[in-house]
Amino acid sequence: MAIRFYHIRSSVFVLLLSLSCSLVAQTNQLPLIFADTNRDIVLVGAVKSFDFNSPETLIEVEVESTSGQPSIWQVVTKSATELRRLGWTSQSLFPGELVQIEGELIQGSRLSLQMKKLVRTNGQELIPEQENIFDQLVSGTYQPIASQGSIQLSFDRYGFSRSIFYFNDFDASLELNAEDISASQFQLDLLTEDLDSSSFELSRILKSGVFFDASNFPLISVSATSIEPRGDASLIVRADVTIKGITESVQFEIQLNQSDVHPESGIQSLGFAGTAQVLRSNWGFVGFAPDISNEILIELQMEFELTPETLRPEQIPAQVTPSYP
């Protein structure tokens, strides 16, 4: 069978599909059919069905053969569970949507493809075969690694600089569901008395009744209410933050750094960073405005490890390497 060769760059493809949408509307014909780039097949056609399922997801794509006759290709990719970790749902593709799919022919089947990459008309890519940190996550109960991690807050001061204060000690728990990240739970508790900064005077003012009022409100709590995985190594976490008895919802952008056996402890661990922007006035912190900005930047660096109760026999390290001071 004679096969045409095409070289399609992603940016050009988006333009081609945009033009193709107009072509389909006017002629009811599918645009580009398929191309063979030596080893990989590149299909450009319309989604006929999207079976978001396990153990594998099936996408039917209608493309035009070189003879001008439509053919139905079966495209196979990862399970719905794995695709959810990339941010996909059962509504991610819809019948009639034009897509470009790259993959390898499945041996013994003429019109079946193992998908490597899918590109939508808006340029969004799904690359299910690339290594993903979500695939490395291990379910279980996690606790903070002692002496690691920090919570830093900063605000603009008169426009000249940013003043910084932080919490180096905190209590937290993470119930991680690796199969369904959205079902995970996270709780963080901070003691206002542990608040610190490089300035004794700044620390004193922040702990006073003007701001955190540490003597009357000793606890700050952060409770995750929703956890949404993104297509890369990131999460959007919404949490209820309670300060001085006032609870406000805050959105954190979390970047997963690494999920692996920690080289120091030999225990399965997880590291992540996060940021959030909040308005201090939401919790009644209105002092020194407008010289001190209302916007507060929160930055997190955290390391967690499986709790001893969670460890399976094969996960218990034979020898623990002492942590550095």
C-alpha positions as CSV (number, residue, x, y, z in Angstrom):
1,M,0.0,0.0,0.0
2,A,1.4,3.4,-1.0
3,I,1.7,5.8,1.9
4,R,2.3,9.5,1.6
5,F,5.0,11.2,3.7
6,Y,4.3,14.4,5.6
7,H,6.3,16.4,8.2
8,I,3.9,18.1,10.6
9,R,5.1,20.5,13.3
10,S,2.8,21.0,16.2
11,S,2.3,24.7,15.6
12,V,1.6,24.1,11.9
13,F,-0.8,21.3,12.9
14,V,-2.9,23.6,15.1
15,L,-3.2,25.9,12.1
16,L,-4.1,23.0,9.8
17,L,-6.8,21.7,12.1
18,S,-8.2,25.2,12.5
19,L,-8.5,25.4,8.8
20,S,-9.8,21.8,8.7
21,C,-12.7,22.6,11.0
22,S,-13.9,25.1,8.4
23,L,-13.3,22.6,5.6
24,V,-15.4,19.9,7.4
25,A,-18.2,22.3,8.0
26,Q,-18.3,23.3,4.4
27,T,-17.8,19.9,2.7
28,N,-18.4,17.2,5.3
29,Q,-15.1,15.6,4.2
30,L,-12.2,14.8,6.5
31,P,-9.0,16.8,5.7
32,L,-5.6,15.2,6.0
33,I,-5.6,11.4,6.2
34,F,-2.6,9.7,7.6
35,A,1.2,9.9,7.3
36,D,4.0,7.5,7.9
37,T,7.2,8.8,9.4
38,N,9.2,5.6,8.8
39,R,8.5,3.9,12.1
40,D,5.7,5.9,13.6
41,I,2.3,6.6,12.1
42,V,0.7,10.1,12.4
43,L,-3.1,10.2,12.0
44,V,-5.1,13.3,11.5
45,G,-8.8,12.7,11.7
46,A,-12.0,13.0,13.6
47,V,-12.8,11.3,16.9
48,K,-15.5,8.8,16.4
49,S,-15.6,7.4,20.0
50,F,-13.7,7.8,23.2
51,D,-13.9,4.8,25.6
52,F,-12.3,6.1,28.8
53,N,-11.9,2.8,30.6
54,S,-9.5,0.3,32.2
55,P,-7.3,-1.6,31.7
56,E,-6.9,0.5,28.6
57,T,-8.6,3.4,26.9
58,L,-9.7,3.1,23.3
59,I,-10.1,6.0,20.8
60,E,-11.7,5.4,17.4
61,V,-10.5,7.9,14.8
62,E,-12.0,8.3,11.4
63,V,-9.4,9.1,8.8
64,E,-9.4,9.2,5.0
65,S,-7.2,6.7,3.2
66,T,-5.1,7.6,0.2
67,S,-8.0,6.5,-2.0
68,G,-10.3,9.0,-0.4
69,Q,-12.3,6.4,1.5
70,P,-12.8,6.8,5.2
71,S,-11.2,4.2,7.5
72,I,-11.7,3.7,11.3
73,W,-8.5,3.4,13.3
74,Q,-8.4,1.9,16.8
75,V,-6.0,3.8,19.0
76,V,-5.0,2.2,22.3
77,T,-3.6,4.1,25.3
78,K,-3.3,3.9,29.1
79,S,-6.0,3.1,31.5
80,A,-8.5,5.7,32.8
81,T,-6.8,5.6,36.2
82,E,-3.4,6.6,34.7
83,L,-4.9,9.2,32.3
84,R,-6.7,10.9,35.3
85,R,-3.3,11.5,36.8
86,L,-2.5,13.5,33.6
87,G,-5.6,15.6,34.1
88,W,-7.9,13.8,31.6
89,T,-11.5,12.8,32.2
90,S,-14.2,10.9,30.2
91,Q,-15.1,14.3,28.7
92,S,-11.6,15.2,27.4
93,L,-12.5,14.1,23.9
94,F,-15.8,14.3,22.1
95,P,-17.1,12.8,18.8
96,G,-16.2,14.9,15.8
97,E,-13.2,16.6,17.4
98,L,-10.2,16.8,15.1
99,V,-7.0,15.5,16.5
100,Q,-3.5,14.4,15.5
101,I,-2.3,11.1,17.0
102,E,1.2,9.7,16.8
103,G,2.0,6.1,17.6
104,E,3.2,2.7,16.5
105,L,1.3,0.1,14.6
106,I,0.1,-2.8,16.7
107,Q,1.5,-6.0,15.3
108,G,-1.0,-8.3,13.6
109,S,-3.6,-5.5,13.2
110,R,-3.8,-3.3,10.1
111,L,-5.7,-0.3,11.6
112,S,-4.6,-0.3,15.2
113,L,-2.2,2.1,16.9
114,Q,-0.4,2.2,20.3
115,M,-0.6,5.9,21.0
116,K,2.5,7.9,21.9
117,K,1.1,11.4,21.7
118,L,-2.2,13.2,21.0
119,V,-2.5,16.9,20.0
120,R,-5.8,18.7,20.1
121,T,-6.7,21.8,18.0
122,N,-5.9,24.1,21.0
123,G,-2.3,22.7,21.1
124,Q,-2.9,20.7,24.3
125,E,-0.8,17.5,24.2
126,L,-1.3,14.2,25.9
127,I,1.9,12.1,26.0
128,P,0.9,9.0,28.1
129,E,4.1,7.1,27.6
130,Q,6.4,9.7,29.0
131,E,7.8,9.2,32.5
132,N,5.5,10.8,35.0
133,I,6.0,11.4,38.7
134,F,2.4,10.4,39.4
135,D,3.3,6.9,38.3
136,Q,6.0,6.8,41.0
137,L,3.7,7.8,43.9
138,V,3.1,5.2,46.7
139,S,-0.1,5.1,48.7
140,G,0.1,5.4,52.4
141,T,0.2,7.6,55.5
142,Y,3.1,10.1,55.4
143,Q,4.7,12.3,58.0
144,P,7.1,15.2,57.7
145,I,10.8,14.4,57.7
146,A,12.3,15.9,60.8
147,S,14.3,19.1,60.3
148,Q,13.4,19.3,56.6
149,G,11.1,21.7,54.9
150,S,10.0,25.2,55.6
151,I,7.0,27.5,55.3
152,Q,8.0,31.1,54.3
153,L,5.7,34.1,54.1
154,S,6.7,37.5,52.7
155,F,5.1,40.9,52.1
156,D,6.1,44.2,50.4
157,R,7.4,46.9,52.6
158,Y,7.0,50.5,51.4
159,G,8.0,49.2,47.9
160,F,11.7,49.0,48.9
161,S,12.0,45.3,49.8
162,R,10.1,42.3,51.0
163,S,10.0,41.3,54.7
164,I,10.1,37.6,55.3
165,F,8.9,35.5,58.2
166,Y,8.7,31.7,58.5
167,F,7.8,28.5,60.3
168,N,10.5,25.9,60.4
169,D,8.5,23.6,62.8
170,F,5.1,22.2,62.0
171,D,2.9,19.2,62.4
172,A,1.4,17.7,59.3
173,S,-0.1,14.5,57.9
174,L,-0.7,13.3,54.4
175,E,-2.9,10.4,53.4
176,L,-1.8,9.7,49.9
177,N,-4.0,7.7,47.5
178,A,-1.8,7.1,44.5
179,E,-4.6,5.6,42.4
180,D,-6.9,8.6,42.9
181,I,-5.0,11.7,43.9
182,S,-8.2,13.6,44.4
183,A,-9.1,11.2,47.3
184,S,-5.9,12.1,49.2
185,Q,-6.1,14.1,52.5
186,F,-3.7,16.7,53.8
187,Q,-3.6,18.5,57.2
188,L,-1.0,21.1,58.4
189,D,-0.9,22.6,61.9
190,L,1.3,25.5,62.9
191,L,1.9,27.1,66.3
192,T,1.9,30.9,66.1
193,E,4.5,31.0,68.9
194,D,6.9,29.2,66.4
195,L,6.8,32.1,64.0
196,D,10.3,33.5,63.4
197,S,12.1,36.0,61.3
198,S,15.6,37.6,61.1
199,S,14.3,40.6,63.1
200,F,13.3,40.3,66.8
201,E,11.1,43.4,66.5
202,L,9.3,42.0,63.4
203,S,8.7,38.7,65.2
204,R,7.4,40.5,68.2
205,I,4.9,42.6,66.2
206,L,3.7,39.6,64.2
207,K,3.0,37.6,67.4
208,S,1.2,40.5,69.0
209,G,-2.5,41.3,69.0
210,V,-2.0,43.5,65.9
211,F,-1.5,40.4,63.8
212,F,-1.5,36.7,64.9
213,D,-2.2,37.3,68.6
214,A,-0.2,34.2,69.6
215,S,-1.3,34.3,73.3
216,N,-5.0,34.0,72.4
217,F,-4.8,32.1,69.1
218,P,-2.0,29.6,69.4
219,L,-2.9,27.4,66.4
220,I,-3.0,27.9,62.6
221,S,-4.6,25.1,60.7
222,V,-4.6,24.2,56.9
223,S,-7.0,21.5,55.8
224,A,-7.1,20.5,52.1
225,T,-10.6,20.4,50.7
226,S,-9.8,19.4,47.1
227,I,-6.7,18.1,45.3
228,E,-6.7,18.3,41.5
229,P,-3.8,16.8,39.5
230,R,-2.5,18.6,36.4
231,G,-1.0,17.2,33.2
232,D,2.5,17.6,34.4
233,A,4.0,17.2,37.9
234,S,1.7,19.7,39.5
235,L,-1.4,19.9,41.6
236,I,-4.0,22.5,42.4
237,V,-4.9,22.2,46.1
238,R,-7.7,24.2,47.7
239,A,-7.5,24.4,51.5
240,D,-9.3,25.9,54.4
241,V,-6.9,28.1,56.3
242,T,-8.0,29.0,59.8
243,I,-6.2,31.9,61.6
244,K,-7.6,33.7,64.7
245,G,-10.8,31.7,64.4
246,I,-11.4,32.9,60.8
247,T,-11.5,30.4,58.0
248,E,-10.8,31.3,54.4
249,S,-10.3,29.2,51.3
250,V,-6.8,29.4,49.7
251,Q,-5.6,27.9,46.4
252,F,-2.1,26.4,46.5
253,E,-0.1,25.6,43.4
254,I,1.9,22.5,44.2
255,Q,4.9,21.1,42.3
256,L,5.9,17.5,43.0
257,N,9.7,17.3,43.1
258,Q,10.4,13.6,43.7
259,S,8.8,10.4,44.9
260,D,11.4,7.7,45.7
261,V,13.2,5.9,48.4
262,H,15.1,8.5,50.3
263,P,18.9,8.0,50.1
264,E,19.4,8.9,53.8
265,S,16.6,6.9,55.5
266,G,15.9,4.2,52.9
267,I,12.2,5.0,53.4
268,Q,9.7,5.8,50.6
269,S,9.5,9.6,50.6
270,L,7.8,12.5,48.7
271,G,9.1,16.0,48.2
272,F,7.1,19.0,46.9
273,A,7.1,22.8,46.7
274,G,4.1,25.1,46.7
275,T,3.0,28.7,46.4
276,A,-0.1,30.7,47.2
277,Q,-1.1,34.4,47.3
278,V,-3.5,35.6,50.0
279,L,-4.8,38.9,51.3
280,R,-4.0,39.4,55.0
281,S,-7.1,41.5,55.5
282,N,-9.3,38.4,55.0
283,W,-8.2,37.4,58.5
284,G,-8.5,40.9,60.0
285,F,-4.8,41.8,59.6
286,V,-5.3,45.5,58.6
287,G,-2.5,47.1,60.6
288,F,0.2,49.3,58.9
289,A,-1.7,49.5,55.7
290,P,-1.0,50.7,53.0
291,D,2.7,50.9,53.9
292,I,2.8,47.2,54.3
293,S,1.2,45.3,51.4
294,N,-2.1,43.5,51.8
295,E,-0.8,40.7,49.5
296,I,1.1,37.9,51.3
297,L,3.2,35.4,49.3
298,I,3.3,31.9,50.9
299,E,6.1,29.5,49.8
300,L,6.4,25.9,50.9
301,Q,9.2,23.3,50.7
302,M,8.3,20.0,52.3
303,E,9.6,16.4,52.6
304,F,7.4,13.6,53.8
305,E,8.1,9.9,54.4
306,L,5.9,6.9,55.1
307,T,5.1,6.4,58.7
308,P,6.5,3.3,60.4
309,E,2.9,1.9,60.8
310,T,2.4,2.1,57.0
311,L,5.7,0.4,55.9
312,R,5.4,-3.0,54.6
313,P,8.1,-5.5,55.5
314,E,9.9,-5.1,52.2
315,Q,9.9,-1.3,52.7
316,I,11.6,-1.3,56.1
317,P,15.3,-0.3,55.5
318,A,17.9,-2.7,56.7
319,Q,20.0,0.2,57.9
320,V,19.2,3.8,58.4
321,T,21.8,6.3,57.4
322,P,21.9,9.2,59.9
323,S,20.7,12.5,58.6
324,Y,23.1,15.4,58.4
325,P,22.7,18.1,61.1
